[in-house]
Amino acid sequence: MCADADAAEGMGRCASMCSNCADMCDTMMKMMLRVHGWDMGVMMSMMQSTTMMARACSAECMMHADMSEHCRMCAMACDQLVMAMEKMMGMMSEAMPMA
């Protein structure tokens, strides 16, 4: 939603950041649903990358949050994603330590 609204408002960088974040989250979700094909090193790396992308997207959207409600909502969603991913990474590393 935010990427489409940003594009319509001429905020190209923000639109790209939101699109990239959405793409990474979609890929991460697909990977997580394939439980039997997990490689812990790859999963942790992908989760860290997704978390970094969400932080970058949140920071970009926060620059526009005062004037764009969709950017404020996107930043909040990204922040919630970061918290959930960090919690999940912690639980996974406790349950299945990497060799």
Residue frames relative to the residue before (quaternion, step in Angstrom):
aa qw qx qy qz dx dy dz
M 1.0000 0.0000 0.0000 0.0000 0.00 0.00 0.00
C 0.6853 0.4909 -0.2903 0.4529 3.55 0.83 -0.98
A 0.6414 0.5321 -0.3337 0.4406 3.60 0.92 -0.85
D 0.6643 0.4981 -0.3068 0.4652 3.59 0.92 -0.87
A 0.6679 0.4904 -0.2999 0.4728 3.58 0.92 -0.89
D 0.6352 0.5276 -0.3287 0.4584 3.60 0.98 -0.82
A 0.6474 0.5244 -0.3199 0.4512 3.56 0.92 -0.91
A 0.6640 0.5026 -0.2973 0.4670 3.58 0.98 -0.85
E 0.7150 0.4301 -0.2401 0.4961 3.58 1.16 -0.61
G 0.5467 -0.6551 0.3813 0.3556 3.59 1.24 0.15
M 0.5066 0.6226 -0.4400 0.4027 3.60 1.16 0.47
G 0.1606 -0.8644 0.4724 0.0612 3.53 0.46 1.30
R 0.6705 0.4967 -0.3158 0.4517 3.59 0.84 -0.91
C 0.6652 0.4942 -0.3068 0.4682 3.57 0.89 -0.90
A 0.6337 0.5282 -0.3292 0.4593 3.58 0.96 -0.82
S 0.6689 0.4956 -0.2996 0.4660 3.58 0.93 -0.87
M 0.6409 0.5192 -0.3274 0.4609 3.58 0.95 -0.84
C 0.6688 0.4933 -0.3024 0.4668 3.60 0.92 -0.88
S 0.6513 0.5073 -0.3169 0.4670 3.60 0.97 -0.81
N 0.6553 0.5060 -0.3111 0.4668 3.57 0.94 -0.86
C 0.6453 0.5154 -0.3188 0.4652 3.57 0.96 -0.83
A 0.6566 0.5054 -0.3113 0.4654 3.58 0.91 -0.89
D 0.6471 0.5179 -0.3186 0.4599 3.59 0.98 -0.83
M 0.6659 0.4940 -0.3057 0.4681 3.59 0.93 -0.87
C 0.6476 0.5117 -0.3218 0.4638 3.58 0.97 -0.81
D 0.6347 0.5257 -0.3261 0.4630 3.57 1.00 -0.80
T 0.6654 0.4882 -0.2974 0.4800 3.58 0.93 -0.88
M 0.6379 0.5274 -0.3281 0.4553 3.59 0.95 -0.84
M 0.6483 0.5181 -0.3160 0.4597 3.57 0.95 -0.89
K 0.6511 0.5121 -0.3189 0.4605 3.59 0.91 -0.86
M 0.6516 0.5100 -0.3135 0.4658 3.58 0.97 -0.84
M 0.6720 0.5103 -0.3030 0.4429 3.58 0.92 -0.87
L 0.6448 0.5290 -0.3212 0.4486 3.59 1.11 -0.58
R 0.6583 0.4594 -0.3043 0.5128 3.60 1.26 -0.29
V 0.1090 -0.8693 0.4796 0.0485 3.55 0.72 1.14
H 0.7057 0.4822 -0.2850 0.4339 3.60 0.87 -0.83
G 0.6979 0.4573 -0.2765 0.4768 3.59 1.21 -0.21
W 0.3849 0.7596 -0.4574 0.2562 3.56 1.25 0.24
D 0.0830 -0.6886 0.7153 0.0847 3.49 -1.25 0.68
M 0.4584 -0.7356 0.4178 0.2723 3.58 -0.45 1.18
G 0.6423 0.5274 -0.3341 0.4445 3.59 0.95 -0.77
V 0.6681 0.4860 -0.2872 0.4848 3.55 0.96 -0.90
M 0.6589 0.5139 -0.3161 0.4492 3.59 0.90 -0.90
M 0.6694 0.4874 -0.3103 0.4670 3.59 0.88 -0.87
S 0.6413 0.5210 -0.3207 0.4631 3.58 0.99 -0.81
M 0.6660 0.4954 -0.2943 0.4738 3.56 0.95 -0.89
M 0.6490 0.5073 -0.3186 0.4689 3.57 1.00 -0.79
Q 0.6380 0.5124 -0.3236 0.4750 3.58 1.01 -0.76
S 0.6568 0.5063 -0.3082 0.4661 3.59 0.96 -0.84
T 0.6465 0.5067 -0.3160 0.4748 3.57 0.98 -0.83
T 0.6353 0.5239 -0.3201 0.4684 3.57 1.02 -0.79
M 0.6518 0.5081 -0.3124 0.4684 3.59 0.96 -0.85
M 0.6474 0.5128 -0.3163 0.4668 3.59 1.00 -0.83
A 0.6530 0.5091 -0.3123 0.4656 3.58 0.97 -0.84
R 0.6309 0.5172 -0.3356 0.4710 3.61 1.02 -0.71
A 0.6635 0.4999 -0.3024 0.4673 3.58 0.95 -0.88
C 0.6464 0.5101 -0.3157 0.4715 3.59 0.99 -0.82
S 0.6404 0.5247 -0.3200 0.4606 3.57 0.95 -0.85
A 0.6595 0.5087 -0.3106 0.4581 3.59 0.91 -0.91
E 0.6542 0.5050 -0.3117 0.4689 3.59 0.96 -0.85
C 0.6871 0.4806 -0.2888 0.4621 3.58 0.86 -0.93
M 0.6163 0.5595 -0.3525 0.4275 3.60 1.03 -0.68
M 0.5857 0.5735 -0.3745 0.4333 3.59 1.16 -0.49
H 0.7552 0.3438 -0.1896 0.5249 3.60 1.19 -0.50
A 0.4014 0.7748 -0.4325 0.2268 3.58 1.31 -0.13
D 0.6308 0.5485 -0.3433 0.4282 3.61 1.06 -0.63
M 0.7796 0.3295 -0.1720 0.5041 3.58 1.07 -0.67
S 0.7683 0.2785 -0.1603 0.5536 3.60 1.23 -0.32
E 0.3802 -0.7432 0.5108 0.2055 3.55 -0.52 1.22
H 0.6412 0.5295 -0.3363 0.4421 3.59 0.99 -0.77
C 0.6349 0.5099 -0.3347 0.4743 3.61 1.06 -0.63
R 0.6258 0.5256 -0.3380 0.4669 3.60 1.01 -0.75
M 0.6720 0.4916 -0.2910 0.4712 3.57 0.93 -0.91
C 0.6423 0.5205 -0.3207 0.4622 3.58 1.01 -0.80
A 0.6425 0.5198 -0.3213 0.4623 3.59 0.94 -0.86
M 0.6504 0.5080 -0.3152 0.4685 3.57 0.97 -0.82
A 0.6486 0.5079 -0.3172 0.4699 3.59 0.97 -0.83
C 0.6479 0.5113 -0.3195 0.4656 3.59 0.98 -0.80
D 0.6458 0.5155 -0.3199 0.4636 3.58 0.98 -0.81
Q 0.6438 0.5019 -0.3195 0.4812 3.59 1.03 -0.75
L 0.6117 0.5444 -0.3391 0.4632 3.57 1.06 -0.74
V 0.6431 0.5249 -0.3213 0.4557 3.58 0.90 -0.91
M 0.6685 0.4967 -0.3076 0.4602 3.58 0.86 -0.92
A 0.6706 0.4963 -0.3010 0.4619 3.59 0.92 -0.88
M 0.6641 0.4996 -0.3086 0.4628 3.59 0.94 -0.85
E 0.6502 0.5073 -0.3259 0.4622 3.60 0.94 -0.81
K 0.6347 0.5152 -0.3239 0.4763 3.58 1.02 -0.78
M 0.6722 0.4998 -0.2939 0.4604 3.56 0.91 -0.93
M 0.6411 0.5169 -0.3293 0.4618 3.59 0.96 -0.81
G 0.6452 0.5203 -0.3155 0.4621 3.56 1.01 -0.79
M 0.6702 0.4896 -0.2948 0.4736 3.56 0.94 -0.87
M 0.6598 0.5116 -0.3101 0.4548 3.58 0.97 -0.82
S 0.6809 0.4879 -0.3052 0.4529 3.58 0.92 -0.84
E 0.6269 0.5103 -0.3370 0.4827 3.60 1.17 -0.50
A 0.7175 0.4666 -0.2463 0.4547 3.55 0.94 -0.94
M 0.8067 0.1075 -0.0087 0.5811 3.56 1.02 -0.86
P 0.1004 -0.8247 0.5526 0.0666 3.61 0.37 1.13
M 0.4659 -0.6618 0.5146 0.2831 3.51 -1.12 0.80
A 0.5416 -0.6380 0.4453 0.3185 3.56 -1.10 0.71
